[in-house]
């Protein structure tokens, strides 16, 4: 539920560490095609001025963060949008009468995010505005996750649940102190080593956690997702067949050589809050059981500007042998393809806009094209690794 705004930018030129990205995969997978982070083409292209400034472009799904945002300004409850805001505040105060709103942290056509206090404690409230089935289900899943954390405490800090109502799709959480590890979805420069270490440590602790059976479900059905991407033309026939072979080798997703792993499900740096007391993870809309390495694949996909971090992530993903490697590759192909679809859709919408063509709009479109080029290069790299892995079976 927390986050900072997501921005789309292309990664900058790599540093002198470029040649250290090649990883020697364990047990049978040739080194050449496997996730050579230093060769990702997007990592060698210069940024346009707008990307260097971190200018946001059509927003992918973002989640709120109270951290790092000082409370200021007033709540404007006038006009048509003000009526919508009054309705949201009323919904929050019905489930948490002591909630006092101070600021709108984020507002979209889908939801509104309020920062304030529940009694004397800082709090963040989220209220859904668009109650379409997909968005309502996502928020209800997030509410269920926070309720589960009350009974079964995870090994990484998470916001404390204050109040929630699945029917009205309203959620109130503790506002944690700290700062997000990175604001943009795809950081334009390599984050500090300490931030990467903290994020990976928090995610690995979550991945080792074993919540009781039946508490969390399986948000991603791999065979169905592979078939869907193939039907949309995002996977070739060979992609589909290769990924199915890896899935069969993993025991049909559940048993055999590779058991499912509990994952956060949206392991972006914008969902990691850093504070002196340690990292915390927020935004649990997609938490559940995945093939091992799903969180690592998500984080790898957005760190095109950081070859060293990618190498470290790849090593973590492979350390348990060929089954873990294959699971990571299946996850990576799905995650990268989803990212490509997300940004291609955003680019098409921006090109179809009816407003005036401004310099900012042109630069934003160019940033998206550069990012898409890097994502396609990354996907090609993952595709070659999948084919090599199939060849070793």
N, C-alpha and C positions, 0 to 999 in steps of 0.2 A: 504494500500500500504506500509506503514511502518512496520517494525518489527525487531526483532533480530532473529538470527538463532534459529531453533527449535531443541531441543535435547530430546531424549527418555531415560528416566531413571525410575527406580523403586523408590517409596517413602521410606524414612527412617523409623526407628522405631518411634512409637508415643511417645510423651512426657508424663509427669504425668497427662496430661489432658485427657488421653484416655477414662476414664469412663464417660466423660461429653458429648459424642457424641449422646446419645439416645435422640430422639425427640418425644414428645407426639403430634401426629397429631390431628388437630381439627376435631370435629364432625364426629365421627364414624369410622375413620381408626385406626385399632389396632396399638399400638406403636411398637410392636416387629419387624414387617417387614419393617418399613418405615425408610430407609436411616440412619441406625445406623452407623454414620461415624466412630466411634471408633472401630467397629467390622470389617471394611473392611480388608480382609486378607492381601492385599498388604501393608497395613500400618504397619504390624507387622514383615515384613521381612527385614533383614539387607541388606544394599547396598553392592555390590561388589566394589572394589577399583575404577574401572573406572567410575561407576555411581556417586560415591562421588566426583570424579573430574569433573563431568559434561561432560564427553566425548560424542559427538554427534554420533548417529547411522543413518542408512538410513533415509533421511530427509523427514518428512511430509511437506505438503505445507506450506511455510513460506512467510512472507511478509516483506518488507524492513523497516528499521528504520535508519534515519540519526542521531537519538539522541544517545549520548553516544559513538559515534565513531569519534575520531579525524581524520581530514584529513591528510593523509600522503601517501608517496609513489608516484609512477607515473603510468600513464595509458600506458599499454603495448599494442600497436597497431600493433605489428609485428606478422607474421605467420598467419596460417588459422584462429585462434581465434581472432587475431587482426583485420582481415578483417571484421569479424562479428561485432566486437566492433565499428569499423569505421562506418559501416552501421547504427548501433544503434545511435551513436552520431549524424550522419547526419540527421536521422529521428527526433531526439529531436530538433536539431537546425533549422529544417524546420518550426516547429511550435513555437519555442521560440529562435529566432536568438541570443538573448543576453545570452543564457545559456552557461556557461563555465564549462566543467566537470573537476573535480579534482581527483576523485577516484572511482573505481568500488567497490560499497558496497557489492553487491551480484551478482553472475552470475550462471545461471543454464541452462539446455537445453531449458527451457521454456521462460526465460526472463533475462534481464540484468537491474541492478539497479545502477544508477550513482548519486554520490553526487557532488555538485558543487555550482554554484551561478547563479542566473538570475539577471544580472546587479550587484547590490551590495547586494542583498538579498540572504541568503542561500536557496538552493533549492535541491530537490530530483527529479530525472527523472526515469521513468520506461518505458522500451520499450520491447514489446513482440517479442520473437524470433521464437517461435512455434505458428503459426497462425491457429492451429487446431480449429474447431468450439467451443469446450468447453472452451479453454483458452481465445479465442478471445471474447466470450460472457461474461466471467467473468470480463475481463478488461473493456469492454464497459459498463457493469453494474456499475463498480466502477466509471468510468468517468461520467455516468449519475447521480450517487449519489452526486459527488462533484459539478456538475453543479446545481443540485437541492439545495444544501446548499448555493449557491450564492444567490438564490432567497428567500429561506426559511431557515433562520439561526436556527440550532438546539440549544438546551439548554446546550450542552457540547461543549467545544472547539474542532475544527477539523482543519486540515491543509487547508490553503487557496489555491484555484485552481489558477495556473499560466497560464497553457495552456494545451490543450488536443486535440487529433485527433482520433476519434473512428475508422476511416478507417485504419490508420496505427498502431492502438493500441499503442499509445504513450501518456504518461501523465507526466506533470510537476507540482509539488506541492511545497508549502512552506515547508522548513525544520524546524520543530518545535524544540525548545530547550527542554531539559529534559532527563530522562532515562526511559527505559522500566521497568514496574513493576516486570517482571521476564523474563529472557531470554529463558529458555527451555519451550517447550509446556507443559510438565508435570514437574513442579518444584520438585527438589529432597528434598527440605526442606520447611517448612512452611514459606511463605513470612511474612514480618513485618506486624503487625496489622494495622498500618497506611496506608500501601500500599493497603491492602485488603479493608479498609474502603473507600479510595479514588476511587478505581476501582468500588466498588459496588455503590457508590454515583453517579458516572458518568453514569453507566449503568442504574440505576433506573431513572435518569433524562431523558435519551433517551427513556426508556420504557414508561414514562408518556407523552412523546411528541406526538402531533397529527399533522403530516404534512398534507397538503391539499390532498383531494382524488385524485387519479390518478397519483400522483408523484412517488410513489413506488409501486412495485408489490408484489407478493407472491412467494418468491424463493423456498418454500417447499410445495409440495402437499402431505398432510399427508396420505390420503388413498392410493395414488399411491406408496408412499415410503414404507408403511407397506406391501403392496402386493409384492413389489419388494424384500424386505428383506425376505419375506416368500418364494418366488420363489427361492431365492439364498440359502435357508436353514439356514438363520441366525435367523429367527423367527420360532418357533414351531406353530402348528395349534392353540394351546391354546393362545400363544402370540398374534397371528393375531386376533383371535376372541375377546380376552379381550380388546385389543387396539381399535378395531372397536366399541365395546360397550361403551368405554369411549368417543370416538369421537361422537357417536350418542347422548350420554348424554350431550355433549358440544354443541349440535345443529348443527352437521355436519361441524364443524370447524369455522363457521362464525357467526351464530346467536344463539339465545337461551340464555343459562345461561352465556356464555363466549364469549366475542367479541375478535377479533384479536388485537394484540399489536404490535406496531412498535419496532423492535429489530435491534441491530447492526448485528447480524447473525454470528459473529466469535469472541465471547467475551473471548478471551484469554488474560492473563496478558501481553503477548508480544505485544498486540495491545493497551495497555494503556501506555501512556507517562506521567510521573510524573515530575512536575516542581514546583518551588516556587509559580507560579501564578495559580496552580491547574492542574488537570488531563486533558488530551486530548485523544480522541479516533481516531485511524487510521485504515486503511484497511477496506473499506466499500464495498467489492465485493459482499457480500451476505446480505446487508441491505434490510429490507422490513418488511412485515406483517406476523407474526407467531402467533401460540397459545401463550397465556401469559406464561411467565417463560422460554422461549427458551434461552435467554441469560444467565439466572441463571443456566439452565441445562448444558450449555456448560462450564461455569466456575466451577460448581460442579464437572463435569467429570474429570477435570484436576488437582483438588486439593486433590488428594488422600493422600498427605503428611500433610494435614492441616485439621484435624477433626473439630476443632473449627470453621473454616471458612465454612466448609460444613454445620455445624449445623445452622449457621447464614443464609446461603443461603436457606436452607430448610425452615426455619421459615419465611423468606421473601416470598418464593414461596407459602406458605400456608395461609398467613395472611388474604386473601380475601375469604376464605372458601373452600368448597369441589370442586367447579368448577375450581378454580385456582389450587388447589392441583392436580386434575385429569389432567389438561392441562400440569402441570409441569411433571407429571409422564409419559405422552405420549412423551413429548419432551425428557425426560431423557432416555427412552428406545431407541429412535431413535438415539440420540447423542452417547450413550455408544456403541450401536451396530456398528455405523459408525466408532468410534474410534477402536473397535476391528478389524473390517475389514481392516482399514488403516494399523495397525501395523502387522496383520497377513500377509498381502500382502508384507509389507516391509521385514518381517522376511523370507518369502519364497524366495524373490529376493536375499537376502543376502546369504541364504543357497545354491542358485543356482549359485553363483559367481564362476568364473573360476580362480581367482587369488589364491595366496598361502594362506594357513590357518595360520594366525598369532595370537598371544596372544590377541592383540587388537580386532581382529575380533571375537574371541571366547567370550571375555568379553562383546562386544557389543551385540552379540546374546543372551547372558545370561541376559543382562539388558532388552532386548526386551521381553524375556520370562517372566521375573518377572513382567514387566509392564502389559503384556497381562493377566497374572494370576490375577493381581489386577483388571483389567478391567472386566474380567469374573466374579469375585466375586462381583464387584459393580453392574454388569448387573443382576446377580442373586438376589441381594438385591432389585433392582428396580422392578424386575419381581414379587417378593413376595408382594411388595407394590401395584403393579397394580392389582394383584389378590385380595388382601384385599379390594382395592377401588371398584372393580367390585362387590364384595360381599356385599358392603353397599348400592348398588343401588337397 
